[in-house]
Amino acid sequence: MRVQTIIEAGWVMPMTDKETVLPHHSVLINDGKIVGVVPTEEAGAIQADEIVRLPDHIILPGFVNAHTHAPMHLLRGMGADLPLMDWLQTKIWPAEGKLMSPEFCYEGSLVAGAEMIESGITCASDHYFFSEDVARGLTQAGLKCSVSGIVIGFPSAMAKNTDEYIACAEALFERFQDNRHVRVTVGPHAPYTVDDEGLIKVRELALKHNAYIHMHVDETQSEIEGSLKQYGMRPIQRLEKLGLLNERFISVHTVHADDSELALLARAGASTVHCPCSNLKLASGFSPVAKMMAMGINVAMGTDGVASNDKVDLLGETRLAAMLGKAVCQDTTKMKVGDMLYAATMGGAKALGWNDRIGSIEKGKDADVIAIDLGNVDTLPIYDPASQLLYSAGREDITHIWVDGKLVVKKQQSVGLQPLTRENAQKITKTWQNRI
């Protein structure tokens, strides 16, 4: 047997389940696919064009950032210390009104993609305007991505009304129908910004394309109160009544869902995306993630946009989620290491319907693989490599990243990503900053 690449690692955590850690194993890669995971002593008998020896590293599937707003990298740091609606209405929406364009979305996504790829994120699910340009920026940075056909109840530079948003989404499905690296979701902004008629059109579009629906839901208490006042029911109850809930529904944030709403999500087979940094910064509340996991709801991890975070560090996000979740339910046995790393990888892949190709290290899947150095002073000594990864390592310890078997980052130095040097990133961000 001959392969193109063998990665010899101290440990491999394949994420085929939530617990397995394989010491002294090697990942075999050929033609962009994983062709095997074997003990390193057996790999010695296999011929390879390249052998990468990482005896102090743990190997994982690439992280899946299941919710972000990539172009908002160009709004990083705006409106600190404001509540969500004030933040949106006085800072973010006015700035977007001035800057929104295909160019803004492309260049912001290119900057975001550069930060994501070096943080071990190999796939991102974006929720923003001008999604074709978002996809161009993210894929140019080296990622796979899912982008949303946005639907929102007010005009923007992209569309004037619901029908125009739906038409833009239709064009997006057509544009990327044969693209291996880009998938399309339907992206209604939130229950409070899309009326019943609009949500019915969203449902029909998703059914037509067998697509996933990616939506902010139950993010704030005021959203719940507004829904009860206007519709006489909670947001997820309304979505269920309108026929949007199924295994292809992605409920982002879900901070204030009560037990009845969580039961609806569980029964539908829907997924949730947990974005703890954003929820904390905007004082939105504490998502009942441990309860979701106990009910069998698939949980994925997301960074949200950097305007409310302020960075795309999914490893750090997952560590925060684990500790915060234990405190919220006051139970150290919840939010276990394996559960959290699974959420950051396979949970995200399942939420996006991409688990047939990414999210785990197993034969036949895309070789989207990351290597985290556990040999540095910040992670030693190593009693439990998975625990050290989650609780001690940082994104600066992520040294190698492969996408489709191609090494795109090595020791934090981008390989082949010349369009975005440090100087170019500074130039792009400064240019847009000066326009506000």
C-alpha positions in Angstrom: 0.0 0.0 0.0 1.2 3.5 -0.8 -0.4 6.8 0.3 0.5 10.4 -0.2 0.7 11.5 3.5 1.1 9.7 6.8 0.6 11.8 10.0 2.3 10.0 12.9 0.8 11.4 16.1 1.1 11.0 19.8 -2.7 10.7 20.0 -5.6 10.6 17.5 -9.1 11.6 18.7 -11.2 10.5 15.7 -14.6 11.7 17.0 -16.3 8.6 15.7 -17.6 8.6 19.2 -17.2 11.0 22.2 -14.6 9.2 24.2 -12.0 7.4 22.0 -8.4 8.6 22.2 -5.9 6.4 20.3 -2.3 6.7 21.5 0.6 6.3 19.0 -1.6 6.2 16.0 -1.2 7.5 12.4 -3.7 9.0 10.0 -3.3 7.9 6.3 -4.3 10.4 3.6 -4.5 9.8 -0.1 -6.2 12.0 -2.8 -7.6 14.3 -0.2 -9.4 11.5 1.7 -8.7 9.7 4.9 -7.9 6.1 4.0 -7.1 4.7 7.4 -6.2 5.2 11.1 -3.7 2.7 12.2 -1.2 2.1 15.1 2.0 3.9 14.2 4.0 0.7 14.4 1.8 -0.7 11.6 2.2 2.5 9.5 5.9 1.8 9.3 5.1 -0.8 6.7 3.2 1.6 4.5 4.9 3.6 1.8 4.2 7.3 1.6 5.3 10.4 -0.4 5.4 12.3 2.9 5.6 11.4 6.6 4.8 14.1 9.2 6.0 13.0 12.6 4.2 14.8 15.5 4.9 12.7 18.6 3.8 15.5 21.0 0.6 16.3 19.1 -3.1 15.2 19.3 -4.9 14.9 15.9 -8.5 15.9 15.5 -10.9 16.6 12.7 -11.1 20.2 11.8 -13.4 22.4 13.9 -16.8 23.3 12.5 -17.9 26.8 13.2 -21.6 26.3 13.0 -22.6 30.0 13.2 -20.8 33.1 12.2 -21.2 36.4 10.4 -17.9 36.6 8.5 -18.1 40.0 6.9 -18.6 41.5 10.4 -14.9 41.1 11.0 -14.7 44.6 9.5 -16.9 45.8 12.4 -14.8 44.2 15.2 -14.9 46.2 18.5 -17.9 48.4 17.7 -20.5 49.1 20.4 -18.9 47.5 23.5 -21.0 47.4 26.6 -24.4 47.8 24.9 -27.4 45.5 25.2 -28.3 43.5 22.1 -31.0 45.7 20.6 -29.2 48.9 21.4 -26.0 47.4 19.9 -27.9 46.4 16.8 -30.0 49.6 16.3 -27.4 52.3 17.3 -24.1 50.7 16.1 -24.3 47.7 13.9 -27.2 48.3 11.6 -26.2 52.0 10.9 -22.6 50.9 10.1 -23.9 48.1 7.8 -26.2 50.6 6.1 -23.1 52.6 5.2 -20.8 49.8 4.2 -23.0 46.9 2.9 -21.9 45.8 -0.6 -20.5 42.7 -2.3 -17.0 44.0 -1.8 -17.5 44.5 1.9 -18.8 41.0 2.3 -16.0 39.5 0.2 -13.1 41.3 1.9 -14.6 40.9 5.4 -15.0 37.1 4.8 -11.4 36.9 3.5 -10.1 38.4 6.7 -12.4 36.2 8.8 -11.4 33.1 6.9 -7.7 33.8 7.5 -8.3 34.0 11.3 -10.6 30.9 11.2 -8.2 28.7 9.3 -5.3 29.5 11.6 -7.6 28.7 14.6 -8.2 25.2 13.4 -11.6 25.9 11.8 -11.9 24.1 8.5 -15.6 24.6 7.9 -17.8 27.6 8.7 -21.6 28.2 8.5 -22.2 31.8 7.6 -25.3 33.8 8.1 -25.1 37.1 6.2 -25.9 39.1 3.1 -24.3 38.8 -0.4 -23.5 35.1 0.4 -21.9 34.4 -2.9 -19.2 36.9 -2.0 -18.9 35.5 1.5 -18.3 32.1 0.0 -15.6 33.5 -2.3 -13.8 35.0 0.6 -14.0 32.0 2.9 -13.0 29.5 0.2 -10.2 31.7 -0.9 -8.9 31.5 2.7 -9.0 27.7 2.5 -12.2 26.7 4.2 -15.3 24.7 3.3 -18.4 26.7 4.0 -22.1 26.8 4.3 -23.7 30.1 3.4 -27.2 31.4 3.9 -29.9 32.7 1.6 -30.8 35.5 4.0 -34.5 36.5 4.5 -35.2 39.5 6.8 -38.3 41.8 7.1 -36.7 45.0 6.0 -34.9 46.3 2.9 -31.1 46.2 2.5 -28.5 46.8 -0.2 -29.2 43.2 -1.3 -33.0 43.1 -1.5 -36.1 45.3 -0.9 -38.7 42.7 0.3 -39.3 39.1 1.2 -39.8 38.0 -2.4 -36.5 39.6 -3.5 -34.7 37.9 -0.7 -36.2 34.5 -1.7 -35.2 35.1 -5.3 -31.6 35.8 -4.2 -31.6 32.6 -2.2 -32.9 30.7 -5.2 -30.0 32.1 -7.3 -27.6 31.0 -4.5 -28.8 27.4 -4.7 -28.3 27.4 -8.4 -24.9 29.0 -8.2 -23.5 26.4 -5.8 -25.4 23.3 -6.7 -22.3 21.5 -8.0 -19.7 23.0 -5.6 -17.9 20.5 -3.3 -16.8 23.2 -0.9 -19.9 25.3 -0.6 -23.4 24.5 0.6 -26.4 26.7 0.9 -28.9 27.0 3.8 -32.0 29.2 4.0 -31.3 31.9 6.5 -34.3 33.7 8.0 -32.8 36.2 10.4 -35.0 35.6 13.5 -38.7 35.1 14.4 -39.1 38.7 15.3 -37.8 40.0 11.9 -39.7 37.6 9.6 -43.5 37.5 9.6 -45.6 34.4 9.1 -45.9 34.8 5.4 -42.1 35.1 5.1 -41.5 32.1 7.2 -43.9 30.0 5.1 -42.0 31.0 2.0 -38.8 30.0 3.8 -40.3 26.6 4.6 -41.3 26.1 1.0 -37.9 27.1 -0.3 -36.1 24.7 2.1 -38.4 21.9 1.2 -37.9 22.5 -2.5 -34.1 22.2 -2.2 -34.0 19.7 0.8 -32.1 22.5 2.5 -31.3 23.3 6.1 -32.8 26.4 7.8 -30.3 28.4 9.8 -31.9 30.9 12.2 -31.4 33.0 15.4 -34.0 31.8 17.9 -34.8 32.6 21.5 -31.7 34.8 21.9 -33.1 37.3 24.4 -35.9 37.4 27.0 -37.4 40.4 25.2 -37.8 38.2 22.0 -39.9 35.8 24.0 -42.0 38.5 25.5 -42.6 40.1 22.1 -43.6 36.8 20.6 -46.1 36.0 23.4 -47.6 39.5 23.0 -47.8 39.4 19.2 -48.6 35.7 18.5 -49.7 34.3 21.8 -47.0 31.7 21.8 -43.3 31.3 22.2 -41.0 31.6 19.1 -40.2 27.9 18.8 -43.9 27.0 19.3 -44.7 29.4 16.4 -42.0 27.9 14.2 -43.4 24.4 14.9 -46.9 25.6 14.1 -45.7 27.0 10.7 -44.0 23.7 9.9 -40.3 24.8 10.0 -39.1 22.3 12.6 -37.5 19.1 11.4 -34.1 17.5 11.4 -32.8 20.2 9.0 -33.6 23.1 11.4 -30.6 24.9 13.0 -31.6 26.9 16.1 -28.9 29.4 16.9 -28.4 30.6 20.5 -31.6 29.1 22.0 -30.7 30.8 25.2 -34.2 31.3 26.6 -36.0 28.2 25.3 -38.1 26.6 28.0 -38.7 22.9 28.5 -41.7 22.8 26.2 -39.6 24.4 23.4 -36.7 22.1 23.9 -39.1 19.1 23.7 -40.2 20.4 20.3 -36.6 20.7 19.1 -35.8 17.2 20.4 -38.9 15.6 18.8 -38.1 17.3 15.5 -34.5 16.1 15.5 -33.3 19.7 15.1 -29.9 21.0 16.1 -28.8 24.0 18.3 -25.7 26.1 18.0 -24.2 27.4 21.2 -22.3 30.7 21.1 -21.4 31.4 24.7 -18.9 34.3 24.2 -21.5 36.3 22.2 -24.2 35.5 24.7 -22.1 36.6 27.6 -20.8 39.8 26.0 -24.4 40.9 25.0 -25.7 39.7 28.4 -28.3 37.5 26.6 -28.2 34.8 29.2 -27.1 31.2 29.8 -28.2 28.6 27.3 -29.4 25.3 28.9 -26.9 23.2 27.0 -26.5 20.4 29.5 -30.3 19.9 29.4 -30.3 20.0 25.6 -27.6 17.2 25.5 -29.5 15.2 28.1 -32.6 15.4 25.9 -30.7 14.1 22.8 -30.6 17.4 20.9 -27.6 17.7 18.7 -25.4 20.6 19.9 -22.9 22.4 17.7 -20.5 25.2 18.6 -20.4 28.7 17.0 -18.4 31.8 17.4 -21.0 34.3 16.1 -19.5 37.3 14.4 -16.5 39.1 15.9 -18.6 42.2 16.4 -20.1 40.4 19.4 -17.3 38.1 20.5 -14.6 39.5 19.5 -12.6 36.6 17.8 -13.2 33.3 16.1 -11.5 30.9 18.4 -13.6 27.8 18.5 -11.3 25.9 20.9 -11.6 28.8 23.4 -15.3 29.0 22.8 -15.7 25.3 23.5 -13.6 25.5 26.7 -15.8 28.4 27.9 -18.9 26.5 27.1 -17.8 23.5 29.1 -17.0 25.5 32.2 -20.0 27.8 31.9 -22.3 24.8 31.4 -21.1 23.1 34.5 -21.7 26.3 36.6 -25.2 26.8 35.1 -26.4 23.4 36.0 -24.1 23.2 39.1 -22.9 19.7 38.1 -19.3 18.9 37.3 -20.3 15.7 35.6 -22.1 17.5 32.8 -20.6 19.1 29.7 -17.9 16.4 29.6 -14.7 16.8 27.6 -15.8 14.3 25.0 -19.2 15.9 24.7 -17.7 19.3 24.1 -15.0 18.3 21.6 -17.7 16.3 19.7 -19.9 19.4 19.6 -17.0 21.4 18.1 -16.5 18.8 15.3 -19.1 16.2 14.6 -21.9 18.1 16.2 -21.3 20.9 13.8 -21.0 18.6 10.8 -24.4 16.9 11.8 -26.1 20.3 12.2 -25.1 21.3 8.7 -25.9 17.8 7.2 -22.3 17.5 6.2 -21.4 14.6 8.5 -21.1 12.2 5.6 -17.8 14.1 4.6 -16.5 16.0 7.6 -16.5 16.0 11.4 -14.6 12.8 12.2 -11.4 11.0 11.2 -12.5 7.8 9.5 -12.0 6.0 6.2 -13.6 7.7 3.3 -14.0 11.2 4.8 -12.4 14.4 3.6 -8.9 14.8 5.1 -9.8 17.9 7.1 -7.4 17.4 10.0 -5.8 19.6 12.7 -2.8 18.9 14.9 -2.5 20.5 18.4 0.9 20.5 20.1 0.6 19.2 23.7 4.3 19.4 24.2 4.5 23.0 25.2 4.8 24.2 28.8 1.2 25.3 28.8 -0.1 21.7 28.5 2.3 19.7 30.5 2.2 17.2 32.2 -0.2 15.2 30.2 -2.4 12.9 32.3 -5.4 13.1 29.9 -4.6 14.4 26.4 -8.3 15.2 25.6 -8.7 17.1 28.8 -5.4 18.9 28.2 -6.5 19.9 24.8 -9.8 21.3 26.0 -8.7 23.0 29.2 -5.1 23.8 28.7 -4.2 24.2 25.0 -5.0 27.4 23.1 -5.4 28.1 19.4 -1.7 29.1 19.4 -0.9 25.5 20.0 -2.6 24.4 16.7 0.4 24.0 14.5 -0.8 22.1 11.4 -4.1 22.2 9.4 -4.9 20.1 6.4 -8.0 20.7 4.2 -8.7 17.9 1.7 -5.3 16.5 2.5 -3.5 19.7 1.6 -1.4 21.4 4.3 -2.8 25.0 4.5 -1.2 26.1 7.8 2.0 25.0 9.4 3.2 26.5 12.7 0.9 29.5 12.2 2.4 30.4 8.9 -0.1 30.3 6.1 0.9 28.2 3.1 -0.3 29.5 -0.2 -2.6 32.2 1.2 -0.6 35.1 -0.3 -3.7 37.3 -1.0 -3.9 37.9 2.8 -0.6 38.8 4.3 -0.4 40.7 7.6 0.1 44.0 5.7 -2.8 43.3 3.4 -5.2 42.4 6.3 -4.2 45.7 8.0 -4.8 47.6 4.7 -8.2 46.0 4.1 -9.5 46.6 7.7 -8.2 50.2 7.8 -9.8 51.1 4.5 -13.3 50.0 5.7 -12.8 51.5 9.1 -12.1 54.9 7.6 -15.4 54.8 5.7 -17.5 54.9 8.9 
